[in-house]
Amino acid sequence: MVYCPKCGVNNPEDAEECKSCGIDLEYAHRTIKEEDEPSSTLIILGYGCALLGFLSVGILSIVGIILGFIIFRKKSPSAKTQGLIIMLLNFIIILVLALIAIYYL
């Protein structure tokens, strides 16, 4: 399957145009800028904030949500997936910490 870089729809391997938005797939893949791909540093920082969120009582998880949103705003489908995972993971950590605080307070 070939992903459309504009709309993210799966297309058959031999497709010349996207079945959803009609863009020329070969041209679109050649003209994708590197800035559309998420930086591996941002992804690592996002997951790192999730892991360290418990130790910082959720403060780093807030930073992780912001990093996830920055990654999510990139145009590539993999960036959107990674950004969404990072945002949800950090949100869940904040929610768990809030529930623990409510239980013990």
C-alpha positions, 0 to 999 in steps of 0.5 A, a space after each residue: 500500500 502507498 500512503 498519500 502524503 497529502 491526505 494519508 489514505 492507503 492506495 494500491 501499490 500501482 496507483 498513480 493518483 490518490 483515490 481520495 484527493 486525486 494528487 499525483 502520488 509520485 510527484 507528491 512523494 518526491 516533493 515532501 519536505 523533511 520538515 513534514 517528518 517528525 524529528 526523532 528527537 521530538 518523539 524521544 522527548 515525548 516518550 521520555 516525558 511520559 516515562 518521567 511523568 510519574 516522577 515529576 508528579 505530572 509536570 513533565 506529562 504536560 510538556 509531553 502533551 505539548 510535544 505530542 501536539 507539535 508532532 501531531 501537526 506535521 503532515 505525514 501519517 506517521 507523525 500524526 500517529 506518533 503525536 497522538 500516541 504521545 498525547 494520549 499516553 501523557 494524558 493517561 499518566 496525568 489522569 492516573 496521578 489525579 486519581 491517585 491524589 484524589 484517593 489519598 487526599 
